[in-house]
Amino acid sequence: MEEELQKLIGQQVPIKTRTGGRCLDYINEVKHGVVVLTTNTDGTGRRTVLAVDCIESFTTGALATSSGAASAATTPNWMKTE
């Protein structure tokens, strides 16, 4: 399945959300059974990580480059920070 997903890198795919809404994200990376979707073609914006081998996903916010909040934005929202 990974080889088939590799062919789709850069293409826009529809994602159905839990609330019933739909959004279009770009496939940015595929590696080790994980697909990374982003809102922008260059890999910026909201990032959604989907585990292909099991049913799991999480979304991180947009990466802040000028405000210095990059460390908080790159940490998945389900991970505890101390």
Backbone torsions as a table, in degrees:
resi	resn	phi	psi	omega
1	MET	NA	-32.6	-179.3
2	GLU	-61.1	-39.0	179.9
3	GLU	-63.6	-39.1	179.1
4	GLU	-67.6	-38.1	178.8
5	LEU	-70.7	-32.3	177.6
6	GLN	-58.9	-34.9	-179.3
7	LYS	-68.2	-20.7	-176.6
8	LEU	-92.8	1.2	-179.3
9	ILE	-58.8	131.3	-178.9
10	GLY	93.7	-11.6	179.9
11	GLN	-90.7	152.2	-179.7
12	GLN	-90.8	133.3	-178.8
13	VAL	-126.6	144.2	177.9
14	PRO	-79.8	136.9	178.5
15	ILE	-121.7	127.9	176.6
16	LYS	-93.4	127.9	-178.7
17	THR	-89.1	167.8	180.0
18	ARG	-62.3	-30.5	-178.3
19	THR	-82.0	-0.2	178.5
20	GLY	96.4	-9.3	177.6
21	GLY	-74.2	169.6	178.5
22	ARG	-131.4	144.3	174.5
23	CYS	-137.5	158.4	179.4
24	LEU	-110.1	119.2	178.1
25	ASP	-120.4	157.5	179.5
26	TYR	-98.1	139.4	174.2
27	ILE	-76.2	118.9	-175.0
28	ASN	-103.9	-42.3	-177.8
29	GLU	-142.1	148.8	171.8
30	VAL	-139.1	117.5	177.2
31	LYS	-160.9	141.6	175.8
32	HIS	50.9	44.1	176.8
33	GLY	75.3	17.7	-179.1
34	VAL	-127.8	137.2	176.1
35	VAL	-114.3	130.2	178.1
36	VAL	-108.2	121.1	177.6
37	LEU	-106.1	142.2	178.0
38	THR	-132.0	158.3	-179.5
39	THR	-77.8	-21.2	-179.1
40	ASN	-118.5	151.4	-177.1
41	THR	-64.5	-27.3	-178.2
42	ASP	-85.6	5.2	177.2
43	GLY	93.2	3.5	179.2
44	THR	-94.7	171.4	179.3
45	GLY	92.5	-160.1	179.5
46	ARG	-65.4	134.7	179.4
47	ARG	-116.5	130.3	176.1
48	THR	-117.2	128.1	-179.6
49	VAL	-108.1	122.7	179.7
50	LEU	-114.1	128.0	176.2
51	ALA	-87.4	122.0	-175.9
52	VAL	-78.2	-33.7	-176.0
53	ASP	-76.3	-19.8	178.4
54	CYS	-144.8	171.4	-178.5
55	ILE	-92.1	97.5	-178.9
56	GLU	-157.0	144.7	174.6
57	SER	-160.6	157.9	171.5
58	PHE	-149.7	157.1	-178.1
59	THR	-125.7	137.2	174.9
60	THR	-111.1	157.9	179.7
61	GLY	-74.1	-179.7	179.4
62	ALA	-67.0	143.4	-179.5
63	LEU	-75.7	120.2	179.7
64	ALA	-88.2	115.7	-176.6
65	THR	-94.7	-30.4	-174.9
66	SER	-97.2	-19.6	-174.2
67	SER	-94.1	-6.5	179.2
68	GLY	80.8	12.6	-179.4
69	ALA	-96.2	24.0	-175.8
70	ALA	-64.0	-36.0	-177.5
71	SER	-67.2	-35.9	178.1
72	ALA	-73.1	-34.5	-177.6
73	ALA	-75.4	-26.1	-178.4
74	THR	-88.1	-8.8	177.7
75	THR	-87.1	127.2	178.5
76	PRO	-57.0	144.6	-174.2
77	ASN	-69.2	-10.1	178.4
78	TRP	-94.0	-8.1	-179.6
79	MET	-85.3	138.3	176.8
80	LYS	-75.7	139.8	173.9
81	THR	-115.3	140.5	-178.5
82	GLU	-116.7	NA	NA
